[in-house]
């Protein structure tokens, strides 16, 4: 089968600058939205799931299995757990058991004015002990030092620090460390936590005793333990035997997997919203392609007279459409990588970082291919259905 040369398709791209701008602009917007939606959905799902560590088990209040924030357990539970279960990970005589208090609180920089509309900017504040870094290996102290109990000090995640405009340089001099207000109480920031890709990156951590005083509570939210030889079933048996404590044992990865399912409607909403906007942009570009191809029925007929088969004509016009769409799609993908990769986006009381990975880029290229095919095949087939004599006369004045 004799095919038209590729330069025939590339040369036709510049025949109409307006058509090129409309088609390339529409395809660029569509591909950018597809990549953005894909990155957002994947980051939200992966960020929540990655917050759970394999081998960790959570003890929370019975009846609060769907939300740690609603859980209340005795502050002595971590001690009972460490003394009752063999096979909990330990190092230098210290058990990997972390008592934690999870509370959403309004948070802002102390030197910034409160919002004029009295909006409550809630952030998840985690009351913790140093053992929290033992059971949550995703988090590491990037700069600064641990907060000291009783001194109203706090750590902030990297994403939260960026939102509060707190940099590494601000912590170089501890005497000039910035302060944040937790429910109108000042806490000095002593360090920044790096936990890329997980919800911890958008949290504030304070000594658990300070948070208990601030919230006027005597109970904690959860005890997290890292197992080394023990099984989740062992902890479940412990919880069942200690009916006086009213506990429920959960595998930590399973808990965060169920939490990710809770946000599935949000993921669907992101995808549908992007699809609606993308369809509008796509229709504008496709109308330009359709009009351009329909006006070239005489040219298409002449190519057949010259001996090129209908299949060869279709291949050439598809090539032309794909190249035209690519002029907007490829720069759009590069722009998405530049602008979106690593961007922190807030959800509820957390933060997740967008990652334009191979799957997101593949979704952008898929959108490009679909746009190129949809834009070329229908008008091309319609033109080829016209008999050659009528097509040759169609543009004659």
C-alpha positions in Angstrom: 0.0 0.0 0.0 1.4 3.4 -1.0 1.4 5.9 1.8 1.7 9.7 1.7 5.0 11.1 3.1 5.0 12.3 6.6 6.0 15.8 5.6 2.7 16.1 3.8 0.8 15.9 7.1 3.3 18.2 9.0 3.1 20.8 6.2 -0.7 21.0 6.4 -0.6 21.9 10.1 0.4 25.5 9.3 -2.3 26.0 6.6 -4.5 27.8 9.1 -3.0 29.4 12.1 -6.4 30.0 13.8 -7.2 26.3 13.5 -3.8 25.4 14.9 -4.3 27.8 17.9 -7.8 26.5 18.6 -6.9 22.8 18.3 -3.6 23.1 20.2 -5.1 25.3 22.9 -8.0 23.0 23.4 -5.8 19.9 23.5 -3.4 21.6 25.9 -6.2 22.4 28.4 -7.7 18.9 28.1 -4.4 17.1 28.7 -3.4 19.4 31.6 -6.7 18.8 33.3 -6.4 15.0 32.8 -2.9 15.0 34.3 -4.0 17.2 37.2 -7.0 15.1 38.0 -4.9 11.9 37.7 -2.2 13.3 40.0 -4.8 14.6 42.5 -6.7 11.3 42.7 -3.5 9.2 43.0 -1.9 11.5 45.5 -4.9 11.5 47.8 -5.3 7.8 47.7 -1.6 7.0 48.0 -1.0 9.7 50.6 -3.6 8.3 52.9 -2.6 4.7 52.4 1.1 5.4 52.9 0.3 6.8 56.3 -0.1 3.3 57.6 3.0 1.3 58.3 3.1 -2.5 57.7 3.6 -4.2 61.1 1.9 -1.5 63.1 -1.2 -2.1 65.1 -3.5 0.6 66.6 -5.5 0.4 69.9 -8.4 2.8 69.8 -11.7 3.1 71.7 -14.3 0.5 70.9 -16.9 2.1 68.6 -14.5 4.6 67.1 -13.0 2.3 64.5 -13.7 4.7 61.7 -12.1 7.8 63.2 -9.1 8.1 65.5 -10.1 11.7 66.3 -13.3 10.5 68.0 -11.5 7.8 70.0 -10.8 8.0 73.7 -8.7 5.4 75.6 -7.0 5.4 79.0 -3.6 7.1 79.1 -2.2 3.9 80.7 -3.1 1.7 77.8 0.3 1.9 76.1 1.9 0.7 79.4 -0.5 -2.2 79.7 0.1 -3.1 76.1 3.9 -3.2 76.3 3.7 -5.3 79.5 1.2 -7.8 78.2 2.2 -8.6 74.6 5.4 -10.4 73.7 6.8 -9.6 70.3 6.6 -5.9 70.3 9.6 -4.3 68.6 12.1 -2.8 71.0 15.5 -1.1 70.9 17.9 -0.4 73.8 15.1 -1.5 76.2 12.5 0.9 74.7 9.4 -0.5 73.2 8.1 0.8 69.9 4.8 1.9 71.5 3.5 5.4 70.9 0.7 7.1 72.9 -1.0 9.7 70.7 -3.7 12.3 71.0 -5.2 13.4 67.6 -7.2 16.7 67.8 -8.2 19.1 65.0 -7.5 22.6 66.2 -7.5 26.1 64.5 -3.9 27.0 63.8 -2.1 30.1 62.4 1.1 32.0 62.9 1.1 34.1 66.0 2.4 37.2 64.1 -0.4 37.0 61.5 -3.8 38.5 62.0 -6.8 36.3 62.4 -9.0 35.9 59.3 -11.5 38.7 58.9 -14.4 36.2 58.4 -13.5 34.3 61.5 -13.0 31.1 59.5 -11.5 28.3 61.5 -8.4 27.0 59.7 -8.3 23.5 61.2 -5.1 21.4 61.3 -4.7 18.0 62.8 -2.5 18.4 65.9 -0.9 15.2 67.2 0.1 14.9 70.8 3.1 12.7 70.9 6.2 11.4 72.7 9.6 10.7 71.0 8.5 7.1 70.4 6.2 8.5 67.7 9.3 8.6 65.4 9.9 5.0 66.2 6.5 3.7 65.0 6.2 6.2 62.1 9.3 5.8 60.0 7.8 7.9 57.3 8.5 11.0 59.5 12.0 12.3 60.3 13.1 15.4 62.0 14.6 17.4 59.1 15.8 20.4 61.1 15.7 21.6 64.7 15.1 19.7 67.8 12.3 17.8 69.6 9.9 20.0 71.6 10.3 19.8 75.4 7.3 19.0 77.5 5.8 21.9 79.5 7.5 24.6 77.4 4.7 25.1 74.8 6.9 23.9 71.9 5.8 22.2 68.7 7.0 20.6 65.4 5.3 21.2 62.1 5.3 19.1 58.9 7.1 20.4 55.8 3.8 21.2 53.9 2.4 23.0 56.9 5.6 24.9 57.4 5.4 26.1 53.8 1.8 27.2 54.2 2.8 29.1 57.4 5.9 30.5 55.6 8.3 28.9 58.1 11.7 28.1 56.5 14.8 26.3 57.7 16.5 29.6 58.2 13.8 30.7 60.7 14.9 27.9 63.0 18.6 28.6 62.8 18.3 30.8 65.9 16.2 29.1 68.5 15.6 32.4 70.4 13.9 33.8 67.3 11.9 30.7 66.4 8.4 31.6 65.0 5.4 30.9 67.1 2.1 29.4 66.1 -1.3 29.7 67.8 -3.1 26.5 68.7 -6.6 27.5 69.7 -5.2 30.9 70.7 -2.4 29.5 72.7 1.2 30.3 71.5 3.6 27.4 70.8 7.2 28.0 69.6 8.2 25.9 66.6 11.4 24.0 67.3 11.7 21.8 64.2 10.3 20.7 60.9 9.2 17.2 60.1 9.8 15.7 56.6 7.1 13.2 55.7 6.7 13.5 51.9 3.6 11.9 50.5 1.8 11.2 53.8 -0.7 13.1 55.9 1.9 13.7 58.7 3.5 16.3 56.3 0.6 18.6 57.1 0.3 18.1 60.8 1.6 19.8 63.9 3.2 17.7 66.7 3.3 18.8 70.3 4.2 16.9 73.5 1.2 14.8 74.5 1.1 16.3 78.0 0.9 19.8 76.7 -2.0 18.9 74.4 -3.8 17.1 77.1 -3.7 20.3 79.2 -4.7 22.5 76.2 -7.7 20.3 75.4 -8.5 19.6 79.1 -8.6 15.9 78.5 -7.3 12.9 80.5 -7.7 10.3 77.8 -5.6 9.8 74.7 -6.8 8.8 71.2 -4.7 5.9 70.2 -1.7 3.7 71.1 0.3 2.6 68.1 2.7 -0.3 68.4 5.2 -1.9 66.0 5.1 -5.7 66.1 8.1 -7.9 65.8 7.0 -11.5 66.2 3.6 -10.8 67.6 0.5 -10.8 65.4 -2.5 -8.4 65.2 -4.6 -11.3 66.5 -2.5 -11.2 69.7 -3.4 -7.6 70.2 -7.0 -8.3 69.5 -7.0 -11.0 72.2 -5.5 -8.5 74.6 -8.2 -5.9 73.8 -10.9 -8.6 74.2 -9.5 -9.7 77.6 -9.2 -6.1 78.9 -12.9 -5.3 78.6 -12.5 -2.7 81.3 -10.4 -0.6 78.8 -13.0 -0.8 76.0 -10.5 -1.2 73.2 -10.5 -2.2 69.6 -7.3 -3.4 67.8 -6.8 -2.4 64.1 -4.1 -3.2 61.6 -2.8 0.3 60.8 -2.5 -0.2 57.0 -6.0 -1.6 56.9 -7.3 1.4 58.9 -5.8 3.9 56.4 -7.0 1.8 53.4 -10.6 2.1 54.8 -10.0 5.8 55.3 -9.0 6.1 51.7 -12.3 4.5 50.6 -14.1 7.2 52.6 -12.5 9.8 50.3 -13.5 7.9 47.1 -16.5 10.4 46.5 -14.0 13.2 46.6 -11.8 11.4 44.0 -14.8 10.8 41.8 -15.8 14.5 42.1 -12.3 15.6 41.0 -12.4 13.3 38.0 -16.0 14.4 37.0 -15.2 18.1 37.4 -12.0 17.8 35.3 -14.0 15.7 32.7 -16.7 18.3 32.3 -14.3 21.2 31.8 -12.1 19.0 29.5 -15.1 18.1 27.3 -15.9 21.8 26.8 -12.3 22.5 25.7 -12.2 19.4 23.6 -15.3 20.3 21.7 -13.9 23.6 20.7 -10.8 22.0 19.2 -12.7 19.2 17.6 -15.0 21.6 15.9 -12.0 23.4 14.4 -10.6 20.0 13.1 -14.0 18.9 11.8 -14.5 22.2 9.8 -11.0 22.0 8.4 -11.3 18.4 7.2 -14.8 19.0 5.8 -13.5 21.9 3.7 -10.8 19.6 2.2 -13.2 17.1 0.5 -11.8 18.1 -2.9 -8.3 17.5 -1.8 -9.1 14.2 -0.3 -10.8 13.1 -3.6 -7.8 14.3 -5.6 -5.5 12.1 -3.5 -7.6 9.1 -4.4 -7.5 10.1 -8.1 -3.7 10.2 -7.8 -3.7 6.5 -6.7 -3.7 6.7 -2.9 -6.1 4.3 -1.3 -8.7 5.4 1.2 -6.7 3.7 4.0 -3.6 5.8 3.1 -5.7 9.0 3.2 -7.1 8.1 6.6 -3.6 7.3 7.9 -2.3 10.7 6.7 -5.2 12.7 8.2 -4.9 10.8 11.5 -1.2 11.7 11.5 -2.0 15.3 10.8 -4.5 15.3 13.7 -2.2 13.7 16.1 0.7 16.1 15.3 -1.7 19.1 15.6 -3.0 17.9 19.0 0.6 17.1 20.1 1.6 20.7 19.6 -0.5 21.5 22.6 -0.5 18.2 24.5 3.3 17.8 24.9 4.0 21.3 26.2 1.0 20.9 28.5 2.5 17.7 30.0 5.8 19.4 30.5 4.1 22.3 32.1 2.1 20.0 34.4 5.4 18.3 35.6 6.9 21.7 36.2 4.0 23.3 38.1 2.3 20.3 39.8 5.0 17.9 40.8 5.6 18.3 44.6 2.7 20.8 45.0 1.0 20.5 48.3 -2.8 20.5 48.2 -5.0 20.6 51.4 -7.9 18.2 52.0 -10.0 18.3 55.1 -7.4 18.8 57.9 -4.5 17.2 56.0 -2.1 17.9 53.1 -1.1 15.7 50.3 1.7 16.3 47.7 1.0 15.9 44.1 3.3 13.6 42.2 3.3 13.7 38.4 4.5 10.1 38.0 4.6 7.8 35.0 0.9 6.8 35.4 -0.1 10.5 35.3 2.0 11.2 32.2 0.6 8.1 30.6 -2.9 9.4 31.2 -1.9 12.6 29.5 -0.6 10.8 26.5 -3.7 8.6 26.4 -5.8 11.8 26.3 -3.7 13.1 23.4 -4.2 9.9 21.4 -7.9 9.8 22.0 -8.2 13.5 21.1 -6.2 12.9 17.9 -8.3 9.9 16.8 -11.7 11.4 17.8 -10.8 14.7 16.0 -9.8 13.0 12.7 -11.7 9.8 12.1 -15.4 11.1 12.0 -14.8 14.0 9.6 -12.4 11.8 7.5 -14.9 9.0 7.2 -17.7 11.5 6.3 -15.5 13.0 3.5 -14.6 9.6 2.1 -18.3 8.6 1.8 -18.8 11.3 -0.8 -18.2 10.0 -4.3 -15.1 11.3 -6.0 -16.8 13.2 -8.9 -19.1 15.1 -6.5 -16.1 15.8 -4.1 -14.0 17.2 -7.0 -16.8 19.6 -7.9 -17.5 20.6 -4.3 -15.0 23.5 -4.2 -15.4 24.7 -7.8 -16.8 28.1 -8.1 
